Amino acid sequence: MKYYRLAGSENQPFITVETSEGVLESITSLRSDIRRIEDLISAASISGKDIDELSNDLLKTGRSEKFSLDQIIEQTLNKTTKPKLLKPLDPPEIWAAGVTYKNSELERIRESDTPDIYSKVYMAERPEIFFKSTSARCSGPYDKVGIRSDSNWNVPEAELTFITYNNEIVGYTAGNDMSSRSIEGENPLYLPQAKIYSHSCSIGPCFASTQSISNPQNLEVTCTIIREHSPIFSQTTSTSDMARSCQDIATWLYKCNSVPDFTAVMTGTSIVPPPEFTLRKDDTIRIDIESIGALVNSVVEV
């Protein structure tokens, strides 16, 4: 099942579940103490049920408040009407894995003055895993994502993103790992500056339970960039091309590392715009991931 977090008239968040295509039912309207996906996951863990089982049980207890997803998206874009769409959750930490696709390895070799390190990490047992963002730096659907004003080569990275709880993967969302290729290419030690800054990533539009994703290693991923109302770049890939699985990345993240519950982990990309391309202010980035949905953001310079 897919879960969407909304903001009500007084900015109070509440959690909904998509029970049929485009129809959201509020779990919070039935249980006022469950306002976030984090609440639902914690309650499911205590009950011994998975979150979809618990949601179905709760929906049977009364008449839930219903919403149209299309209308919610329209209200989010309008910015004056509520309810509106929020990030599906507030991850205390956001991590990312790099060089998980062959195309990513080739592109980072091309951008870098020290290309051999990327070949070595692609073939190595240990993956490249780095800290990406805090929740405050992470945007939600239809929010702004940032490009650095001190970089002349900035790109989005469309990535399947998983969510952890008790050191296990409990669900998935779409992620945009914004990146300054010029800064990282100048020196790999500049990776934190290329990756961590204001509005440096986004997640959304929903949280998809593990029960609803039959195989996370076989999902179609598309990234489209729109400039002045016209698509100027679009490319599609599949998570089946990943050299490492989500579970492998998670296992390495947990090694010697205390990972807070509800951490989000971006799993890398193979969609890389050509070298002559860079994002501009007011571009729109759309990331579609099969079984999850579309994460849409506009670009702002930071």
C-alpha positions, 0 to 999 in steps of 0.5 A: 500500500502507498501512504501519503502525508498531508498538511491540514488547515492548521498545518497539522500533519495526518497520514492517508493510505491509497485504498484505490487508484487516486483515492486516499483515506485518512488513518488519522481520522480513525486514530488521532494518535497516528499522524505519521508513517513513523507512528504507523510503523512503530504501532505495527512493530508492537502489534506484530503485524505489518503496516498494511495489515494494521492499516486495513484493520484500522480502516474497518473500525469506522468511516474514514475521511476521503480525499482525491489525490489529484485534487491534493496535488492541485492544492499543493501546487496552488499553495493557498488551499489545504490539505496539501502534500508533504514529505512522506516522512522526516528522516533523521538522517539521509544517506546515499550510495554511489557508483552502484550502476555501470553508467554512473561509474563511467560518468564519474570517471569522465568528470573526475581528474582521478578516474581510477578511484571510481572503477575501484569502488564499483568492483570492490566488495565495500560500496561507497556510502556517504552522508547526504542530508538532514531532514531540514535540507530535504524537500518534499514533492512540489517543493524546491530543490537547490543548485549551488551558486558556486558550481557551473555543472549541476544535475539531478540523480533519480534514485530508489530510496529505502527507509529503515526501522530496527535495521531493516528495510520497511518501505520505499520512496523516490529520491532526488540526490542533487549533485554538483558534478563540477565540485566533485570532479575537481577533487573527490575530497570535495564530495561533501560540498558537492552533495550536502547543502540547502535543498540538496535532495528531495523524497516523495511523493509517498511511502510504499510498504515493502509488501507493495513492492514485490521486487525492488531490484526490478523497478523502472525509473525515469527522469525528465527535466522540463525547461520553459514548459518543454522537456529537454531531457528524459531517460529511463533505466531499471533498478535491475541494472544495479550492481548492488541490491538495496539489502547489500547497501543496508547491510554495509550501512549498519556495519559499526554504525548506529543508524536512527530509525526512519533513516532514508537511503538513496541507492544510486542512479544510472541516469546522467544528463550529458556533459554539456547539460546543467540545471538552471533556476526554474527547471522542473525535475520529474522522477517516476518510479514504478509502483511508487509514483512521481516526485516533482520539484522545481529548481532554485539557486542556493 
